[in-house]
Amino acid sequence: MDTATLGQTNITVPALGIGAWSWGDRLFWDYGSSYGKAEVRQAFEGAIAAGATFFDTAEVYGPGTSEELLGEFMKTSDRPVQIATKYGPLPWRFSGSAVSEALTASLKRLQCDRVTLYQVHWPFTFFMSQETLLNTLADEVEKGRIEAIGVSNYDADGMRQAYDILARRGIPLAVNQVRYSLLSRQIEAENILATAKELGITLLAYSPLSQGLLTDKYRGDKTPQGARKLDRRFRDSGLKDIEPVLSIVRELAQKYSKTPAQVSLNWLMCQGNVIPIPGAKNDRQARENAGAMGWRLSAEEVNRFAELKIKN
Ligand SMILES: NC(=O)c1ccc[n+]([C@@H]2O[C@H](COP(=O)([O-])OP(=O)(O)OC[C@H]3O[C@@H](n4cnc5c(N)ncnc54)[C@H](OP(=O)(O)O)[C@@H]3O)[C@@H](O)[C@H]2O)c1
């Protein structure tokens, strides 16, 4: 089995996770129109059958619906799964008890008594200090309701600060979940990738398929559903910008008899401390994405993308 460790913890997960933002989200993804509960249930089951048993969700996805669906699906599955969810540092949450209450509500929707990973969704510090927030999460690790702590969308300095606060409690900061794909490589320039390597923090790469662009299916008159309709990257001019990357992806896909999505996800896994968490709306997408595990591009092939940085 192709696995990865969450930072300096002893928690092992599959080398690729499955993102569940689109499970129940109407606002961005248009859940309930072109796909619904039956399809995402099949995505859950297909992912598990293909060995992708680590799922990423958040209390704000749906809102609440993504966690509820996962909870319901887990009840009918006999295979063990690992769940990562997220806490939103929102304006009305200004004390440690609000963190614990949010976790209680997530566990209730997920119908379980602990999660593998609990992440702070954004680095907002106006309402509650990082000290209060992370120390409350450390208490939850000690209580056993969280196995590991992560942050999300933190810059290099914020990640180091969170790492230091938790280190004083003897708990490693396991992950920083950030946007990272062949088409979104800002974390390389912003020193996040290097800092994570230095501190032994795993990066969970979100939007690893650039919300579908790296599947190479958005060409000609095929347009995406939901909010992506307004995204310039899915129009002719945007698609032209990414062609240099896609042409290498296509070539490697042909060489390995894989798909462009699998090559793009594999490139992320080749970075060493990166776990991609692609979204999947149905059985086919879940199984295809899981097929990025179990093999690797060569170092030379990974290097072919080194200078091909697209601004978006
Ligand atoms: N922490 C954060 O702030 C944050 C932000 C964003 C996302 N996330 C997490 O990261 C996960 C993934 O990111 P994402 O959903 O934004 O983008 P993504 O994984 O790059 O793209 C997902 C979309 O691409 C299409 N797709 C996926 N696999 C495919 C396949 N094999 N073949 C064809 N099409 C495929 C599907 O949409 P269509 O079929 O409609 O094209 C799917 O909804 C989320 O579910 C969430 O868990 C976290």
PDBQT file of the ligand as one rigid body, heavy atoms in Angstrom, charges set to zero:
ROOT
HETATM    1  N1  LIG A 401      -8.401  24.387   3.162  1.00  0.00    +0.000 N 
HETATM    2  C1  LIG A 401      -8.996  25.087   2.225  1.00  0.00    +0.000 C 
HETATM    3  O1  LIG A 401      -9.123  26.340   2.309  1.00  0.00    +0.000 OA
HETATM    4  C2  LIG A 401      -9.511  24.357   1.008  1.00  0.00    +0.000 A 
HETATM    5  C3  LIG A 401      -9.900  25.075  -0.140  1.00  0.00    +0.000 A 
HETATM    6  C4  LIG A 401     -10.326  24.336  -1.249  1.00  0.00    +0.000 A 
HETATM    7  C5  LIG A 401     -10.378  22.948  -1.198  1.00  0.00    +0.000 A 
HETATM    8  N2  LIG A 401     -10.029  22.294  -0.048  1.00  0.00    +0.000 N 
HETATM    9  C6  LIG A 401     -10.049  20.804   0.044  1.00  0.00    +0.000 C 
HETATM   10  O2  LIG A 401      -9.407  20.236  -1.093  1.00  0.00    +0.000 OA
HETATM   11  C7  LIG A 401     -10.283  19.351  -1.775  1.00  0.00    +0.000 C 
HETATM   12  C8  LIG A 401     -10.003  19.349  -3.261  1.00  0.00    +0.000 C 
HETATM   13  O3  LIG A 401     -10.000  20.661  -3.804  1.00  0.00    +0.000 OA
HETATM   14  P1  LIG A 401     -11.070  21.163  -4.873  1.00  0.00    +0.000 P 
HETATM   15  O4  LIG A 401     -12.301  20.365  -4.753  1.00  0.00    +0.000 OA
HETATM   16  O5  LIG A 401     -11.130  22.650  -4.728  1.00  0.00    +0.000 OA
HETATM   17  O6  LIG A 401     -10.367  20.952  -6.287  1.00  0.00    +0.000 OA
HETATM   18  P2  LIG A 401      -9.764  19.719  -7.132  1.00  0.00    +0.000 P 
HETATM   19  O7  LIG A 401      -9.579  18.553  -6.287  1.00  0.00    +0.000 OA
HETATM   20  O8  LIG A 401      -8.578  20.281  -7.821  1.00  0.00    +0.000 OA
HETATM   21  O9  LIG A 401     -10.899  19.500  -8.231  1.00  0.00    +0.000 OA
HETATM   22  C9  LIG A 401     -12.062  18.805  -7.910  1.00  0.00    +0.000 C 
HETATM   23  C10 LIG A 401     -13.015  18.792  -9.100  1.00  0.00    +0.000 C 
HETATM   24  O10 LIG A 401     -12.369  18.356 -10.293  1.00  0.00    +0.000 OA
HETATM   25  C11 LIG A 401     -13.223  17.453 -11.014  1.00  0.00    +0.000 C 
HETATM   26  N3  LIG A 401     -12.560  16.134 -10.951  1.00  0.00    +0.000 N 
HETATM   27  C12 LIG A 401     -11.958  15.539  -9.879  1.00  0.00    +0.000 A 
HETATM   28  N4  LIG A 401     -11.421  14.356 -10.222  1.00  0.00    +0.000 NA
HETATM   29  C13 LIG A 401     -11.677  14.180 -11.521  1.00  0.00    +0.000 A 
HETATM   30  C14 LIG A 401     -11.365  13.144 -12.427  1.00  0.00    +0.000 A 
HETATM   31  N5  LIG A 401     -10.658  12.085 -12.068  1.00  0.00    +0.000 N 
HETATM   32  N6  LIG A 401     -11.802  13.277 -13.724  1.00  0.00    +0.000 NA
HETATM   33  C15 LIG A 401     -12.491  14.352 -14.101  1.00  0.00    +0.000 A 
HETATM   34  N7  LIG A 401     -12.820  15.377 -13.282  1.00  0.00    +0.000 NA
HETATM   35  C16 LIG A 401     -12.415  15.291 -12.003  1.00  0.00    +0.000 A 
HETATM   36  C17 LIG A 401     -14.565  17.452 -10.289  1.00  0.00    +0.000 C 
HETATM   37  O11 LIG A 401     -15.398  18.522 -10.781  1.00  0.00    +0.000 OA
HETATM   38  P3  LIG A 401     -16.151  18.482 -12.212  1.00  0.00    +0.000 P 
HETATM   39  O12 LIG A 401     -16.440  17.055 -12.526  1.00  0.00    +0.000 OA
HETATM   40  O13 LIG A 401     -17.368  19.322 -12.017  1.00  0.00    +0.000 OA
HETATM   41  O14 LIG A 401     -15.177  19.126 -13.146  1.00  0.00    +0.000 OA
HETATM   42  C18 LIG A 401     -14.135  17.794  -8.875  1.00  0.00    +0.000 C 
HETATM   43  O15 LIG A 401     -15.165  18.356  -8.105  1.00  0.00    +0.000 OA
HETATM   44  C19 LIG A 401     -11.681  19.856  -1.375  1.00  0.00    +0.000 C 
HETATM   45  O16 LIG A 401     -12.682  18.865  -1.548  1.00  0.00    +0.000 OA
HETATM   46  C20 LIG A 401     -11.461  20.205   0.067  1.00  0.00    +0.000 C 
HETATM   47  O17 LIG A 401     -11.482  19.030   0.861  1.00  0.00    +0.000 OA
HETATM   48  C21 LIG A 401      -9.569  22.980   1.035  1.00  0.00    +0.000 A 
ENDROOT
TORSDOF 0
